[in-house]
């Protein structure tokens, strides 16, 4: 049954997002062997997109067009579509495509719903492990429908810090220089290869904090809400909102120290 396009209850939007993320994830998981035989590239030769990315996005976009025809959609593969309902969906059909390509389990479908430009509901679904992180703004974050909270780390030196790298060689070089300076000052660094999962891991304390330059809205919309609802401070640098220049997600007790370090190292600079 079609939903009224003016019906924008965040809990109901989350319910729809979960259903669609599961369907898209199952399609990606089931068709991986076929999909990786049809590989193209996007921004650089190392930035891959598979037939599964495109098929999973079509599944979600088509379902939204049928069920909520007035909503806008921003998808990684198909770009932006307009809508008049005030609701916009932000979709990454396979976050962690390189992991997917190589048969590593660290990939996920990320789907968020915005109302009036603010993310109000989001899901990150890993179809390999069955793990699913969800949040509704103001109602906390969950993993497989059990409440989660972030790390209680209070010292930067005891922080297990996740990060990621861009695809362009010159950006990687800049990010590598930053990591080389950060590494001696924290417990250790982790690089999983999927921003949405990094944010969810930080949300439940599998890592203490996360930062990365170069993320698009579809990379962090759902995961950022989940992280914030789990108690993390989610921001950019120098008072900016999270965005392409920088996304930081860290417990309040270490946020200022991590922020100051990244500013000192010009982590949002370079290419």
N, C-alpha and C positions, 0 to 999 in steps of 0.2 A: 504494500500500500504506500502511495506517495505521501511524503510528509509535507505539511504546510511550510512554505518557504519562510514564513515569519516565525515559525516555531524554532527558537534558538536556545533551548534549554541546554546548558553545557553538559549535563549528565546524559541527556539523550544524544547529543552530538558524539560524546565519547562512546556510547554503546554502538553507534553506527561505525565510528572509526575503528573500533576493535574488530567488528565483524569484517570490514573491508580489508584491514591489515592482515587478518588471518587468512582470508581468501587469496590475497595477493602473495603472501608468504608461501602458502601451500603451492600455488602455481609456480613460483620461482624454485622452490625446493624440488618439485616433481619434474620440472623440465630442465634442470641444470645441465644434464649431459648433452641435450640437444642445443640449448641456448649458447653454451660456451663455444660451440662450433661456428657461431655467427657473431663475431666480435668486431666492433668498430672502435674508433677512438674519438675523443671529444677535444679537450683543450690541448693535449699533447699526446705523443705516441704512447705514453705510460698511463694515460687516463682513459680507461676502457668503458665501453657501454655494451651490454649484451642484449640479445633479443629478449631475454627474460625481463630486463629492466623495462623495456618498452611494452611488453605484454602485460606485466604487472601494473604499470601505470595506466594502460588502456582499460584494464579491468576496473580499477578504482574510479577513473574519470567517467567511464560509461555508467557505472552504478550511481555515482553522485548526480549525473545529468538526469537520470531517471527518477531518483528518489527525492532529490532536492534541486530542482531545475533552476532555481534562482540564485544559487550559490556560485561564488567565484572559486577557481582552483588555480593554484600555483604548483606545477609539477616540474621536477628536475628535467624530465625528458621532453615534455610538450610545452613548457612555458606557462604563460598566464592566460586565463580566460576571465571574462568579465561576468559580473552578477549583480543583481539589485537587492539582494536580501540582507546585506550587511554581514553575511557569513562568508569567510574564505577558508578553503582547505589548503594546507601546505603539505606536499607529498614528496618523499624520497622513496621510490619503489624498491630499491635495493641500496641501502647505505652500507658501504664496504664491498663494492663491486669487485675489487681486486681479490679480496678474500674469497668471495664467491667463485671467481674465475679459477682460483687455485685449490678449491675444495676445502678451504678453512672455514670453521663454523662461525666466525665473527662477522656476520652480516645480519641486516634487519630491515624490515619495512617500518618507516617512520611516517606517521600521519597525525597532523594537528589541525584543530579548528580554531579560527579566529572570529571574534565578534568585534566589529568596529576597529579592527587593527590590533586587538589584544588577543594573545593566545589564551584560550579558556579551557581547552581539553586536548589531550594528546596521548598517543600510544606508540610504543616502540616494541615491535614483535620480532623475535628471533625464531624463524621456522625450523631451524636445526635442533636447537636445545629445548624449544617450547617455552622459553622465558618470555615474559610479557610485562612491560612496565607501563603504568598508566597514571594519569593525574587529571583532576579537575581543579581549576583555579580556586584556591581557598579551602580545599577539602583534603589536602595531603596527597602523598604519592604512594603507589603500591607496586609490588612485584608479585605477579600471579595472585593478585587480589589480597595480599597480605601487606599491611603498612610497612613502610621503610623509612629510615632516617639516615642522614649522612654521618660521616666520621666526626668524632669529637677531638680530633688532633688539635693541639694548641701551639705547636712549634713547627716552623718551616723546615727545620732540619730533620724532623721526624715524619715528613710528608712524603707519601708515595704519590707521585705526580704523573698523570697521563698527559700525553700530547699527541699531535699528529703533524704531518708534513704535506705541503702542496705537491703538485705534479711537475711544475716548471722547475728546471734545474737551478736557475738563479734564485728562486724563492727557497728551494731546499737548502741551498748553500747558506743563505741568511739564517734560516731556521736552525740549521746545524750549529752555527756559531752561537746562537742564543742558548741552545740546549747544552753546549759544551761549558758555558758559564753557569748555567742553572744546576747541572748535575752534581757538582761538589757540595752544593748548599742544601740538598734535599736527601731524603732517605734513598730514593732511587727513581728512575724514570720508566714508564711503561708506554708502549706504542701498539695499540690494538688494530688500528686501521679502519675504524668506523666511528665517526663523531657521535652519532646518536647513542651507540653503546657505551662510549667513553662517558658521556653525561649520565647515563643510567648507572654505570658502575660507580661513579662518584656519588650518585644519589643514595646508594645503599652501602657505601663504605668499602667496596672492593678496592677502590683507590681512594685517596683522600681528597684529591683535587685534580682539575683538568684545565688546560688552556690550549688554544690553537688559533692561529691566524688563517684567514682565507675561507671561512665557512660561509655558505649561503643559507638563506632562510630555511630551506628544506633540510639542511644538515642539523639544525639546532632547535627548530621550533618546538617539536614534541619533547625532545630530550631536555631542552632548557627549562620547560615548564616542570617536568618531572623532577629535575635537579632542584629547582627553586622550592617546589612543594615539599621536598625532602629536607629542606633547611639550609641549602647552600645559597651563598650570594652569587648570583649570575649577572655578569656585567661585561662591558668592554673596558678599555683603559681611559683614564682621565675623565671619568664621568660619562663617557659615551655608553649607549646601550650595546648589548651584544650584537655583533654583526661581522661583516667581512674583515674589518681591521683587527678584531680580536674578540674572542669569547673566553671568559674566565668563569669557572665554577669552583668555588672554594668555601669551606667552613668560615664563618665570620671571624673566628679566632686567628686565622692565618691569612685572611683575604688581604688585609692592608700590606702585610709583608710581601706576599706574592705579587701583588699589584705593583708595589714600589720596585721590586726587583725587575719585573718585566718592563716597566717604564725606563729604568736605568739602562737596561740592555737593548732598548729600542726594538722590543719584540714585535711591535706593530709597524715597524719601518721596513725598509728594503723593498724589493720588487713586489 
